[in-house]
Amino acid sequence: MLSMYPACFYKENDGYSVIFPDLNYLATQGDSLEDAMEMAVECLAAYLRSCKTDGETVPAPSSPADIDVAAVSKELSPDEPVGEAFVNIVSVDVEAYAKKHFDKSVRKTLTIPAWLNAAALEQGINFSQTLQEALLSKVQTR
């Protein structure tokens, strides 16, 4: 199912900032307009997927005509002047995006001692699952 939310795009010296006013001012940025749009799609997909996973309610999207880019900018940075800005709809099929980018498995080749391989096979150890568990424990401790 396609999800669509309006986003405010603000031209910066080094690219674009993107704000989703309907989603608690969820923000991302990109080095170019194309990069900012790609980052906005990823940001939206990750946020909506996280809300679904956590059982959180997601607000309905506003009409783009109801979004005032100057007001959003002033609310977030009252002292900053509002430069070039516009509202654009960002759309993503969250499930399809997640399958391609978040849930995608990659193949890794590794080398282990022959005796360890034989012992693991003898005990019916799932190599992929064991490696994932070990990597998760290492990543989560940092």
Solvent accessible surface area in square Angstrom, and as a share of the most:
residue,aa,sasa,rsa
1,M,187,0.83
2,L,104,0.52
3,S,22,0.14
4,M,98,0.44
5,Y,14,0.05
6,P,1,0.00
7,A,0,0.00
8,C,0,0.00
9,F,0,0.00
10,Y,21,0.08
11,K,89,0.38
12,E,73,0.33
13,N,164,0.84
14,D,110,0.57
15,G,4,0.04
16,Y,25,0.10
17,S,28,0.18
18,V,0,0.00
19,I,18,0.09
20,F,0,0.00
21,P,23,0.15
22,D,28,0.14
23,L,1,0.01
24,N,128,0.66
25,Y,71,0.27
26,L,38,0.19
27,A,57,0.44
28,T,26,0.15
29,Q,101,0.45
30,G,0,0.00
31,D,109,0.57
32,S,54,0.35
33,L,79,0.39
34,E,125,0.56
35,D,44,0.23
36,A,0,0.00
37,M,56,0.25
38,E,100,0.45
39,M,70,0.31
40,A,0,0.00
41,V,32,0.19
42,E,70,0.31
43,C,23,0.14
44,L,0,0.00
45,A,0,0.00
46,A,43,0.33
47,Y,48,0.18
48,L,16,0.08
49,R,79,0.29
50,S,54,0.35
51,C,4,0.02
52,K,141,0.60
53,T,107,0.62
54,D,92,0.48
55,G,67,0.64
56,E,100,0.45
57,T,130,0.76
58,V,48,0.28
59,P,60,0.38
60,A,85,0.66
61,P,68,0.43
62,S,39,0.25
63,S,54,0.35
64,P,56,0.35
65,A,97,0.75
66,D,110,0.57
67,I,25,0.13
68,D,80,0.42
69,V,30,0.17
70,A,43,0.33
71,A,54,0.42
72,V,12,0.07
73,S,16,0.10
74,K,90,0.38
75,E,113,0.51
76,L,80,0.40
77,S,43,0.28
78,P,92,0.58
79,D,137,0.71
80,E,101,0.45
81,P,114,0.72
82,V,49,0.28
83,G,56,0.54
84,E,109,0.49
85,A,27,0.21
86,F,72,0.30
87,V,40,0.23
88,N,51,0.26
89,I,65,0.33
90,V,0,0.00
91,S,46,0.30
92,V,9,0.05
93,D,50,0.26
94,V,16,0.09
95,E,82,0.37
96,A,55,0.42
97,Y,38,0.14
98,A,2,0.01
99,K,142,0.60
100,K,136,0.58
101,H,96,0.43
102,F,70,0.29
103,D,74,0.39
104,K,135,0.57
105,S,102,0.66
106,V,106,0.61
107,R,227,0.83
108,K,146,0.62
109,T,135,0.79
110,L,96,0.48
111,T,133,0.77
112,I,57,0.29
113,P,67,0.42
114,A,87,0.67
115,W,177,0.62
116,L,73,0.36
117,N,55,0.28
118,A,58,0.45
119,A,37,0.29
120,A,10,0.08
121,L,112,0.56
122,E,154,0.69
123,Q,133,0.59
124,G,65,0.62
125,I,71,0.36
126,N,85,0.43
127,F,76,0.32
128,S,71,0.46
129,Q,99,0.44
130,T,66,0.38
131,L,69,0.34
132,Q,108,0.48
133,E,95,0.43
134,A,51,0.40
135,L,97,0.48
136,L,99,0.49
137,S,62,0.40
138,K,128,0.54
139,V,102,0.58
140,Q,137,0.61
141,T,110,0.64
142,R,236,0.86
